[in-house]
Amino acid sequence: DAGVIQSPRHEVTEMGQEVTLRCKPISGHDYLFWYRQTMMRGLELLIYFNNNVPIDDSGMPEDRFSAKMPNASFSTLKIQPSEPRDSAVYFCASSLLGVSRYTFGSGTRLTVV
Amino acid sequence: SQQGEEDPQALSIQEGENATMNCSYKTSINNLQWYRQNSGRGLVHLILIRSNEREKHSGRLRVTLDTSKKSSSLLITASRAADTASYFCATDASGSRLTFGEGTQLTVNP
């Protein structure tokens, strides 16, 4: 099992550009979570899916953020347009059941200049 | 406010010493989990303890749970420099997902 796979590992982009982060969860897991981590705010849950359906997106900071899960093996988090304050490490995690152990990806470090 | 709150925020010890981190939570839970995060990496699951359990061991890790006090502790015995990381507790109080605390930064000095 390759674990949760995120890409890219690092992303540097200019303010105003569109950014797309990708995640492949563990096969068979039916929950997928997107988190953002910064020094100031710690680990924040942005959105999570169950069986590809968004369940709670109350953590998405603004309309500039959107997430999709077109199938059980792929999810994207898009920021359009990006701003410097979006700079953070974005993690994807998956689990079998929403409250069982989570497996996290290695994260995408986003820098918006 | 955070469901799980770790204490202390930071802990610095010498190699070979034991490290104890605490987690408090506010509402009833079915399980509590501990995770480790090495710098620049994702969180890694360490151990899960259910509400009907009082203590659980895994290698050098010992977790206790006191549901009457709504608290848990993580003990790392005979610490090593490689144990340097942030440690998070997470609870399932929300019912459908975990809620993570803000973490304890552990530094083990060689």
Interface residues (C-beta under 8 A of the other chain):
Chain A: V4 Y31 F33 G42 L43 L45 Y48 N50 I55 D56 V89 F91 A93 G98 V99 S100 R101 Y102 T103 F104 G105 S106 G107 R109
Chain B: N30 N31 Q33 Y35 G40 R41 G42 L43 V44 H45 L48 F88 A90 D92 G95 S96 R97 L98 F100 E102 G103
